[in-house]
């Protein structure tokens, strides 16, 4: 009887010693922000090791001959489609990466910017509201008007309405009337440049 109790105590001790490091590892993992095995990375931008994530802002070249407009910006939705306001479509567009690339000329590159905050919420808003943009126009500067829109204003709205902040850090709200240019979006302190990919990859 004494031997059985001693063996049982020994087994419990060994089991506790083995289990301790596992639970400690799980706690350390969570503390480090790791999401564990359930995390599934998104696709990668063509020819890069940059992961495509909701809220990414894509900036096209400032080259009239290829894109037929002076600079263009778009945002990645939570479904990994690219959302933007486009003059040829007269409003909001939902593109795959390949469709978006096909809108560019040979040799063009597309720059990738990662938001420092609000990325996911902005991506969700863009996916849910792009079809509200029914008219492409550069003359409507009302930041609260989604129906009459253009590319950089739409991306600004995604962060304002979706994530609750002015991407340009100028104190703008949806009650303002202001021109927002692609270069202002590109130069936002809240976006970090992460690389580029070829439009004709």
N, C-alpha and C positions, 0 to 999 in steps of 0.2 A: 504493500500500500504506500509506504514511504517512498519507494523507488518510483512508483507511478506519479506521485505528486511532484517529485523532483524532476522527472522527465517532462511533465506538463508545464512546470515553471520554466524549464529550460527552453521549451518550444515557444512559449508565449514571449519570453525575452528575445529570442532570435527573431521572431515575427515582428515584434515592436521595433527592434533595431533596423530591420529591413524596411519597414513601412515608414519610419521617421524620415529618412532622406527623400523618399518619394513625395510625401506630402510637403516637405520643406521645398523641394524643387518646384512643385506646382505653385506654391505661394510666391517663390522668387520669380517665377515666370510671369505670374499675374502682375507682380509689382513692377517688373520691367516693361510692362505694356504688351507682352507677347500674347497673341490671341489663341495660340495653341493649334492643334491639328485641324480645327474647323475652318481656319483661315484659308481662303482660296484666292490666289492672286488674279488680278485682271489680265487681259491680253496685253501684249507689248506693242509699242508703236513700231511700224515696219522698219526693219534694219537697225533697231536699237535695243538696248537693255533697259529702256525706260518703261515702267509699267503704266498702263493707261488706267486712270482713276477718275471717278466722278468729280466734277468741278474743275478739271484741268482746263486751262485756257490755251487755245491754239491761235497763233498769229501767223498770217500768211504774208507773203512779200509785198512790198510797196512798189509794185511794178505793173504799170497800166497794161503793158502788152500781153501779160500772161493772165492775170486775174480779172482784168477789165475794171478794176477799182483800185484806189490808192490805199492799200492796206485793208486787211479784213481780219476779224476776230470771231471765234466760235468757242463754245463750251461743251464739255463732255457731260452727258447725262448719267443718271444712276444706272441706266441700261446699256451704257457704253456706246450709244449712238452720239453723233456730234450734232449739236443744235446751233442754228445761226439764222440771222435774217439776211436774205439774199435778194439782190435787185432783179435777177433773171426769173426768180420764182415769185416775185412780188410779195414777199412775206417770209414767214417762218418755215424753216426747212429742218428735216430730220435725215441725216446722212449716216451711212456706214463709213468706216475709215476709207475704204476704197472709193466710195462715191465722192467723199470730200476731196480726196486726192485728185480725182478725175476733173475737178473744177479748176485745176491749176495747169500751168504750162510746163513744158519739158524743162528740167533743170531747176524748177522752183523748189524751195525748201519751206517746211512748216515748222515754226518754233513752238516748243512745249514749255508752258509755265505752270507751276504748281502753286495753288493758293496756300498761304500760311495759316489761314483759318477759314471756316465756313464753306469748305469745298463741297462736302456731301450735300448740304442743304441747298447750295446754289445749283448743283447738278440736278437735284430732284425738281426744283422749281422750273428750271429750263425745260426739262422733259415734260412737265405737266402743263406748261403755258406757251410753248412755241407756236402752237396752232391758233393762239389768240392774236398773233401778229398776222393780220390779213392784208396789210398794205406796206410795201417798202417805200420809205420816203426819208430824205435827208433834211427836209425842211421842218419837220415837226420835232421841236426840242423839249416838249413836255415830258419830263422824266416819269410821270405817272401813267402815260399813255402807252399801252402795250400793243394796241391794234395798229397804230401808225408808228413804224419803227425802222431802225437800221442796226447794223451788226454790233457796233460798240455800245450803243444804248441798251440793246437787249442783254448783252453780257453784264453791263452795270446793273440792270434791273434784276438779273438772276441773283446777284450778291445782296442787293438792297432788299428785295422782297423775300428772297429765300433764306438769307443768312443774317439780315438785319444790320448791314453796315455799308457805308459809302466806300467802294473799292478805290476811289481816287483820294480819299482822305481830305476832301475839300469842304466837308460839312454839308454836302448836298443831300437833299431828300427828294421823295417823289413829288413834292409840291413845287419843285424848282423847274425852271426852263433853262436848259443849258445844252450846248453842243459837247458831246463826248467823242473824242477821236480814238482811233485804234492805237495810236502811239501813247496816249494817256493811259489806256488800259495796260499796254505793254510795259510801261514804266512805273506801274503801281508798286509801292513798297510792300504791298501785301501779296505780291506774286514773285516766285523765285524761278529763274530760268533753269531748265533741266536738260535741254538738248534740242535736237532738231531731226527731222527725217525728210527724205526726198519725196516730193509729190509724185514722181514717176518711178518709185522704187519697184 
